Amino acid sequence: MMLSRVFFLLCPFLSSTVLCLLPSPPSLVVTPSGAIEGELLFHDGIPVSRFLGIPFAQPPVRNLRFRRPMPPVGSRNRTLTAREMRPGCVQYSSNPFPWLDDLPGLSEDCLYLNVWAPKGLKNSVMFFVNTGGFRISSSRLEYFDGLVLSVLGGVVVVTANYRLGPQGFLYSGTEDAPGNMGLLDVVEALKWVRGNIASFGGDPDSITLFGSSAGGIAIGMFCVSPVTRGLFRRAILQSGSPTNLDGEDNDRNFRVSQKLAEAVGCADDENSLADNPETVVECLRNADPFVLSVALSNVTANSSRSYYPRFGDELLPKNPRQAIIDGDFEPVDLLIGSNNGDGATLITKTMKDVFGFFGEKDPQINITFGESIIKRQFRSYPDPDAVVKQYLGNVSTEDYYTIRRQVFTASGDYARTCPIVYMAEKFAEKDALVYYYYFTRHSSAMPWAPWMLAVHFDETPFVFGHPISHVESYTKGEVELSRRMIRAWSDFAKTGIPSDGEWPLYSKENPSYQVLDIDTLETGHGPHRPNCDFFRSDFGF
């Protein structure tokens, strides 16, 4: 990597994270795709080269909307200036999630990636896959700034956008809208990284994927996909696993696409997606992208899912859950885990009148109301009464705190924790090294009420070092926890072993996990083993 001379001024009135660069000196790399100029930044006096807004595919606009990503078209004879973060992909949510990238600045022209590269050669690479239910989030959010992780972890950090909602997952049953476009965007970005990252000092043979929630689900799919075999070496799944998907997602995606087309006037009973897919898709291709995103939110307002990845194509020829059950995959080493409040937002976002979206209403829940909530959340389950008995059968009718906790734990176990446990077990069975973490720290910087515990996504800012770059929003213990997690995540990326203490290996026979919280290095057993055994047969494990 070629770096220019550096001229900078220390700013004593700022935190130690920041140095004033007047202006930021350039950092130039020459890749197989052409020359790219970024800038040199510092954290605690340690230099990192940052490159923002590198195109890894053609803009998926006009005729390319809903189609598979195409490699970028550029001139090798010109230098790409990569100093500005590019827009996030079009998205919309009526809920104020912290990981929502809202207007202004969203665009369909959004297939860009960012690189933070420390000094040196053959550095391991950590490639982040965004969270957000395949409908919101982007790589430009401050939580995903790779500077601190790159410096303290000594790794190259890559973040990338992928198409969301209808732009990323519309499914017509034809090549006009084949579905999984968003996942294929990630694959295209990963191929770009594989072919170019050595120019940034990265090791293309030591790439680790990491991501939370939908990012973890996507990474789990890449772990069983024949298309991505050999593109990465290790995987980190945070509160997300494809084992939570069922066999109905293909049909569900088609139904959602039909409803979406009807909502924007592109289809009706006489002109359906099933009967006239080309005509309907062409109409959708000409619709305003923001109108499509808002319409998707409206037609799926009463559902916990909108679009989800489908199977039956070259990327996912088999249902990922079934592939994992059957052992039909090449194992990679895993760092995998969940949060003790992973289910809280599943309750609050659907019952804002009772809890408040952020849990701010802090209600007491009696046993009768708790039972009714579980039955509502599990209304499609074969025996909701059995779930009530499993989670509330031994709880005192006056123990309001435990009742409330058990209500959101039931949803979190079914949707997140147990599917993650099942995947960890199956990969360990195939002799992969598997390490399980259990994150229990309620973040001081997030808006959720403390009773919700460590909410879904709470761990991700700690991995990126957000408490270190924003010390004013966190406690000293949280800053140190962030340092520990960066060491664990980056050492796993380098060696396959998280080095923060003696992490136990995880397996079905020995389900030991590492607790991640301030002032503790304790291990646990499970997690939630009796509950996951209760649901095991429903998932086929």
N, C-alpha and C positions, 0 to 999 in steps of 0.2 A: 504494500500500500504506500503510495506517495503522499506525503504530507508537506504542506508549505510551512515556512517559518511562522511562528506564533507571536502575536503581540497582544497583550491583555493587561487589564488593570484589575487589581483586587478591589472588591467592594466591601469594606468592613461593616457596613450597615445592613448587609444582606446575610442570609444564612450561609453556612459553610458549603452548602450544596451548589451555590451559584458563584460564578466568576463573570465579571463584566467583559465582554468581548466587543471591542470597538474598532471595526466591525468583526464579526466572526470570520476567522481566516478560512480559506478554502481547503478542502480535502478532495483530492482527485484520485479516482481509480479508473483503470482501463479494463473493461470486461469483454467477454466474447460478443456481448450485445452493443458495445460501444463505450466511449468515455462518459463517466458520470462525475459531476462535481457536487459535493456536499459541503459540510462545514465541520470545523473542529470545535468540540465543546469539552468542558471539564466538569468533573465532580470530585471535590476534595483534592484538586490538583492533578487528577488522573485524566489523561486525554481520551476522548472517544470521538470517532468520526461518525457523523449523522447524515443520512441520506433520506430525504423525504419525497414521496410522490413519484416513485419509479413505476412506469407502466409495465405490467406483466401480460397484458392482453389488450386487444383492440377495444375501444369504447363500445359497450353492448347497447347501442342506440339504433333507432330506426329499424332497418331490416334485420339487425343482429339482436334486437330485443327478443327474449325467450329462447335464444339459440345457444348452443354450446360456445364457450369462449374460443376466440381465435387469437393466435400469437400476435404480438404487437408488430406494427409496421413502423420502422424508423430508419434513420440514416446513420450508418456507422461512421460517417465522416464528420458528424457534429457532436459537440459535447452537450449532454443533458444536464441542465441545472436542476439539482434536486434539493432545494432548500425550503420548500413550502409544502405543508401538509395539504393533500388533495381532499376533495369533498367525500363525505360518507355516502353510502348508497341510499337511494330513496327508501324511506321508512315512515311509519306512523304508529303511535300508540296513544290511546286515551288515558293511559296510566303513566304517572311521572316516575318511571323507573330510573335509577341513577345511571344505568348503562344505555339509556336512550340518547341517540344523537339527533337532536331536533334542528329544525330550521333556525337560522338561514344556513345555506351552504351545501345542502344535499343535492345530489345529482345522479342521473343514470350513468354518466361518465365517471365511474368511481373505482375502476379496477387498477388500483395502485398499491404498492407496498412500500414499507419503510425499513431501513436498516440502521442499527447502531453497532459499530464495530470497534473493539479495543485494539490496542497495538498488538502486533505479533502475527504469526502465521499458524494455520491449522487449528484455530480456535473452534471449539464445539459451537454448534448453532442451536438456538432455541427459537422455534417458529410458533407464533401464537395464533390460535384460531378463535375468532370472536365468539362471545356469548350472545344471548338475546333471543332464544326461541326461534331462530331462523327468520326473524321478522324485524328486529331492531338491533342497534349497536354499530360501532365502526371503529377502525383503528386509530382515528384521530382523537379519541377521548383521552383526557389527561390520565386516567387510571392505567392506560396502556403505553405510557411513555417509557421507552426501553432504556433510557440513560442509566439509571441507578442499577438496574439488573445487569446491564452490560459491564459496568465498571466493577461492581462488587462481586459479580459472578464470574468475570473474566470470560464472557461468552459473547458471540455475535447474536443479537436479538433481531428478529424479523416479525413485523406485524403486517397484515394485509386485509384489505376489504374483500368481501364477496357479496354477490347480489342476494337480496333478501325478499321475503314475501312473494308476491306474484312474479316479480322480475326474476327471482331466483328459483322458484319452485312450481310455477304454473305447469299443469300437466294436462295435455290434450289427448294423450294416447298416440300422438304422431310426432315426427321429427320437428314439426313447427314449434312445439313446446314440449320437449321430451321429459321435463322434470329434472331435478337434481342439478340445474345449471349453477346454483350457488356452490354446491360441493365441487363441481367441475372447475369452478373458478379457483377454489383452494388448491386443487390438483395442479392447475396451470401455474399458479404462483409457486407452488412447491417445485415444479419442474424448472421454473426460472431460477429459483434459489439453487437448486442442485447444479445447474449449469453455469452459474455466475458467482456463487458466493466465495469461491476461492480467491477471487480478485479483491474481496473485502477482508481477507485474512481468515475466512471461515473454512472449516473442513466439511466438504460435501458428503463424506462418509460418516459424519458424526452429527446428524440432524435429529433433534428431539422435538416432537410436536407437543404443545401443551395448550390447554384451554379449559374453560369452565362452562358448565351447563350445556347449551347447544354446541359449544366448541368441543366439550368432552364427548358428546354424542357423535359428532362428526369424526373426531379422531378415532373413536372406537370403530366406526365404519371403515375408516382407512386401514385399521388394523386387520380387517378381514377381507378387504378388497383386493382382487388380483391386479387392478390397475395401479395401485400405489405401492405394491410390493417392491422393496428395494429403494424407495425414495426417502425413507427415514429409518432411523435405527432404534429409537426408544420413544415412549409415549407417556404423557402425564395427563390423566383425566381427572378433572376437578368437578365433582357433583354432577356428572353426566355420563351416561352409558347407553349404547344402542339397544341393550337388553330390555329397556323399558318400552320399546316400540312393539306394536302388535302387527298381525298380518293384515289388518284392515287399512293401513295407511295409504296404499295405492288407491283403493276405492274412495277413501276419504278425500284425497287430493283431487280426484276427478270431480267429486260432488262439490267441493269448495270452488273449483274452477268454474263449474256451471253456474253456481250461485253468484260468483263474482261477475261473470259475463252478463247475467241477468240484471244485476244491480247497476251496471254502467250502460245498459241498453245495447249490449252486443249479442244477446241471446234471449230467447223466450221458448215457450213450449213447442212452437212450430219451427224454430231455428236453433236447435240445441247443439251443444258441443259434441254430443255423440253422433248426430246426424250430419252436421256440417262443420267439422273441426277447422278446416282451412279458412272458411269464411269468418267464423267466430274469432279465431286467433288473429287473423288479419285486422279485424275490428279492434281487438284488445291491443294490438301492436300500435295502433294509431291513437289510442286513448292517452290522456294526460297521465303520466306515471304517478303523480301524487294523488290523483283521483282514484287510481287503482288501489293504492295503499290504504287510503281512508275507507274505501269500499270494503276491502278485505277485513279491516277492523270491525266494520259494522256487521258483515255477514257471519263473522265468527265470534261475535260479542259474548255469546253464551257458552262458548266452548273453551276448554283449556288449551286447545291446539288450533292452529290455522293450517299452514302448510308444514309438512314434515318430509324428509327425504323418502324416496320410494325405492323399491328394489325390483329386480327383473330386467336390469340393463347391464351394460358391460362393467359399470362401476360397482354395482351391487347385484350380481346375478342371483343371489340368494338372500332371503330374509336374514339380516345380520344377527338377530337373536337366535334363529335356527342354526346359522353357521357356527355360532359360539357354542350352542348346546351340542352340536355334532362334532366339535373340534375341527371344523373345516377352515383352518386358518394357519398361517405361519406365525408362531408366537414371537412377540417382542417383549422386552422387559418393560414393566409398568410401575409407575408411581401413581397411585390412585387413591381417591378418598372422598369424604363428604363432610358436611357441616352439621352441627347438632340442631340448627334451626332451619334446615333446608326446606321444611314443609310449611314454614310460617306464612310466607307470602302467597302460597297456594290458597290459604284460607282468607287472608286479609283482602286480597285483590278481588275476591268474589263475594265478600261480605263487608264491604266498606262501611255500610250503615251501622254495623255492629262494632267492628274493631277499629275503623279508620284504616285507610290504605297503609299507613306507616305504623299501625298499631297504637296510635296516639290516644284512642278512647279507652284503652286498658280495662276492658270489662271483666267482671267476674262471671265465670261460666258454671252453672250448676249441672248436675249429672244429667238431667233431662234434656237440657239444651245441648250439652256435649254429645249425647247420643244422637240427637236430631242432626247435628252438623256432620257427624261421621256417616250417618245414613245418607245424607244428601251428597257428600263427597264420593261415596261408594255406591251410588244408586245403580250403576251398571254392573256392579260386582254380583256374582251369583248369590252370595249370602251376606248382606250388609250386617245382619244381626251378629254373625260370627266375628266380624271385625270389631263391632262394639264390645263384645265380650272380651276379645283379645286385648283391647287397649283400655277399657274402662271397667272390666269385670272385677278387678281387685282394688279399685280406687274408692276412697271414702267419699260419700255423697257431699261432704262439706269441705273437701280439699279442693277448693276452686282453682288454685295454682296448678296442681297436678292434672286436673281435668282439662284445663286449657292447653297445657303442654302436651298431653296425650292426644288431643284432637289434632294438633298440627303435626305431631310426630307420626300419626297414622298416615297422613297424606304424604309426608316426606319419605317415610319408609317405602311406600308403594311406588311412588313416582321417581325416587332418586336413590336413597341409600341402598335398598335391597337389590335393585338391578345392578348397582355398582359392585356390591358384594358378590353377586353371582358371576359377573365377568371376571373379577379378581380370582375367584376360585378356579374357573375354567382355564385361565391363562397359567395359573400355578400348576394345574394338572398336566399341562404340556411343557413343564420344566422351564417356563419363563421365571425370571426373578421378579417377584411382585412385592411391593411395599405399600402399605395402607396407612394413610393419615386420617385423623379425626380432628377437625378444626372446631374449637369451642370458644373462641374469643369474640365477644360482641364488639364490633368496631365502634370506636368513639366518633369517627368521622362520618358514619352513615346515618341516615335520617330515621332508621327503624327504631321502635321502642325496645328498651333493654329486655323486656319479657320475651321477646321473639328470639333471643339468644343469638348465635352466630348465623345470620341470615344467608340465604342463597346468594353467592357471589362475594360475600364478605372477605373471603380469603384472597381473592385475586389482587386487590390493591397491595396486599402485603407481599405477594410474589414479585410485583413490579417495583417495590420499594417506595410506594406512595407515602407511607409514614415517615420515611427518611427524608424525602424531598418536601414534605409538608408537615414538619414536626409540630407546628402550632396547632394542628388538628388532632393530634394523637398523644397518648401518654408515653412516658419513657419506656415503659414495659412493652408497649406496642412497637415502638421503634426497634427495640432489640429483637422482638419476635420477628419483625420483617427481615432483619439481618440474618437470623437463623434460617428462615424459610428460603431466602435467596441462596444461602450456602447449600441447603439441602437440595433444592431444585436444580441449581447449576451443577453441583457435584454429581447428581444423578445423570444429568445430561452428558457430563464428561466421562463418567466411569460406570454408570449403571447402579451406583450405590449412593444413597443420600447420607452425607457425613455428619449431620447434626446429631451427635450422640450415636448410640448403638441401636439403629432401627431394626426391629425384628422382621424376618421374612413372613409373608402372609400366605396362608393356604386354608383350605376347607378344614383340614385336620387340626391346624394350629392358627386360628384366626386372630392373631395378635396385631395390634396396630399402635401407631405412634400418636399420642395426643399433642396437638399444637395449640398452645396457649401461653400466656406470660408466666414466667417463674415456674415452669414445670418441664420435665423431660420424661414424664411417666408414660407407661404403655398401658393398653387396655385389651380387652378380649371381646370380639364381636365384629363390628358394633351392631347392637340390636339383634343379636343372634336369634333369640326366640321369635321375634317378630318376622325376621326374614325366613326362618324355617316355616312359620305359619303360611307365608305367601309363596313358598318355594314351588309347590306343585302348580300353582296358577301360572307361573312363568315357564314351567317346563324343566326346571332345574332340580 
